Amino acid sequence: MRRLLFSLVVLAGCGGGPAASVEAEEVTPESAAAPAKADPPGTYMGRELADTMSHLGADWLTRAERDAEEDTTLMHAQLGLQPGDVVCDIGAGNGYHTLRMAKAVGDAGKAIGVDLQPQMLALLRERAATEGIGNVETILATADDPKLPPETCDLILLVDVYHELSDPAAVLGHLSRALDSGGRIALLEYRAEDPDVPIKRLHKMSKAQILAEFGANSLRLESEFDGLPWQHMMFFVPG
Ligand SMILES: C[S@@+](CC[C@H](N)C(=O)[O-])C[C@H]1O[C@@H](n2cnc3c(N)ncnc32)[C@H](O)[C@@H]1O
């Protein structure tokens, strides 16, 4: 597993503050079509991978101003969840999105929170118990495997985690297999193209880079929503 950073998690943790010093060359869809070369350690398709956000900063994920900053209410409205759906939250952290999705799918459905850090999953379960939400499961992932059963999920959500996966290709392969028929992957990443998004460079991604990386793993863009204040919101399906 990649080194866990003691990220201070005001905007610092997930990335506020000065840009990191190492510049990785971004990949365009054209260059992604070139013959594959081995990725230098700590990079994927020309992108420098970010470190894992530590559970010690989990409070930042549930900060009071998050809805106002990221318009998570508008974001959840785009997910199109139905009662009875099975939803998976990859890199769930302390469950900010997991619990909201659990309420949306109701007792006929369930929300599965997946994370690398047992401490994050413990916080998630504690929050679910406090709120009396029973339709939540947790799975402890490894860096290259979310350990989801095949053909399970109607929706797989990744918010602010993809950029810190240490083995993105392996994880995307597992996610494709975990989708039920008609299932979709919803990806949210802070916009690298927008200097006004107050997040460190390695914790942001450009649309071109996302499309290149997902395309290289047989995932195609199905739709997208450009109305969030800070993030790209893109839906992918196998194919
Ligand atoms: C910045 S937090 C985002 C948490 C949550 N998605 C949210 O928006 O509130 C990223 C989380 O992804 C987790 N993570 C990193 N790599 C992972 C992997 N390969 N599999 C599962 N979780 C991972 C980290 O442990 C951390 O809890």
Ligand as a Chemical Component Dictionary entry (heavy atoms), coordinates in Angstrom:
data_LIG
# 
_chem_comp.id                   LIG 
_chem_comp.type                 NON-POLYMER 
_chem_comp.pdbx_formal_charge   0 
_chem_comp.three_letter_code    LIG 
# 
loop_
_chem_comp_atom.comp_id 
_chem_comp_atom.atom_id 
_chem_comp_atom.alt_atom_id 
_chem_comp_atom.type_symbol 
_chem_comp_atom.charge 
_chem_comp_atom.model_Cartn_x 
_chem_comp_atom.model_Cartn_y 
_chem_comp_atom.model_Cartn_z 
_chem_comp_atom.pdbx_ordinal 
LIG C1  C1  C 0  -10.301 11.770 0.042  1  
LIG S1  S1  S 1  -11.090 10.388 0.780  2  
LIG C2  C2  C 0  -12.718 10.512 0.084  3  
LIG C3  C3  C 0  -13.777 9.849  0.922  4  
LIG C4  C4  C 0  -15.202 9.890  0.369  5  
LIG N1  N1  N 0  -15.280 9.367  -0.984 6  
LIG C5  C5  C 0  -15.802 11.259 0.420  7  
LIG O1  O1  O 0  -15.889 11.913 -0.632 8  
LIG O2  O2  O -1 -16.198 11.688 1.510  9  
LIG C6  C6  C 0  -10.381 9.023  -0.111 10 
LIG C7  C7  C 0  -10.624 7.674  0.534  11 
LIG O3  O3  O 0  -10.272 6.665  -0.410 12 
LIG C8  C8  C 0  -9.656  5.590  0.280  13 
LIG N2  N2  N 0  -8.866  4.800  -0.670 14 
LIG C9  C9  C 0  -7.682  5.109  -1.248 15 
LIG N3  N3  N 0  -7.286  4.118  -2.078 16 
LIG C10 C10 C 0  -8.231  3.150  -2.019 17 
LIG C11 C11 C 0  -8.394  1.866  -2.635 18 
LIG N4  N4  N 0  -7.499  1.356  -3.483 19 
LIG N5  N5  N 0  -9.516  1.165  -2.339 20 
LIG C12 C12 C 0  -10.432 1.633  -1.469 21 
LIG N6  N6  N 0  -10.333 2.837  -0.847 22 
LIG C13 C13 C 0  -9.249  3.588  -1.120 23 
LIG C14 C14 C 0  -8.862  6.267  1.375  24 
LIG O4  O4  O 0  -8.562  5.368  2.417  25 
LIG C15 C15 C 0  -9.805  7.404  1.799  26 
LIG O5  O5  O 0  -10.665 7.006  2.829  27 
# 
loop_
_chem_comp_bond.comp_id 
_chem_comp_bond.atom_id_1 
_chem_comp_bond.atom_id_2 
_chem_comp_bond.value_order 
_chem_comp_bond.pdbx_ordinal 
LIG C1  S1  SING 1  
LIG S1  C2  SING 2  
LIG S1  C6  SING 3  
LIG C2  C3  SING 4  
LIG C3  C4  SING 5  
LIG C4  N1  SING 6  
LIG C4  C5  SING 7  
LIG C5  O1  DOUB 8  
LIG C5  O2  SING 9  
LIG C6  C7  SING 10 
LIG C7  O3  SING 11 
LIG C7  C15 SING 12 
LIG O3  C8  SING 13 
LIG C8  N2  SING 14 
LIG C8  C14 SING 15 
LIG N2  C9  SING 16 
LIG N2  C13 SING 17 
LIG C9  N3  DOUB 18 
LIG N3  C10 SING 19 
LIG C10 C11 SING 20 
LIG C10 C13 DOUB 21 
LIG C11 N4  SING 22 
LIG C11 N5  DOUB 23 
LIG N5  C12 SING 24 
LIG C12 N6  DOUB 25 
LIG N6  C13 SING 26 
LIG C14 O4  SING 27 
LIG C14 C15 SING 28 
LIG C15 O5  SING 29 
# 
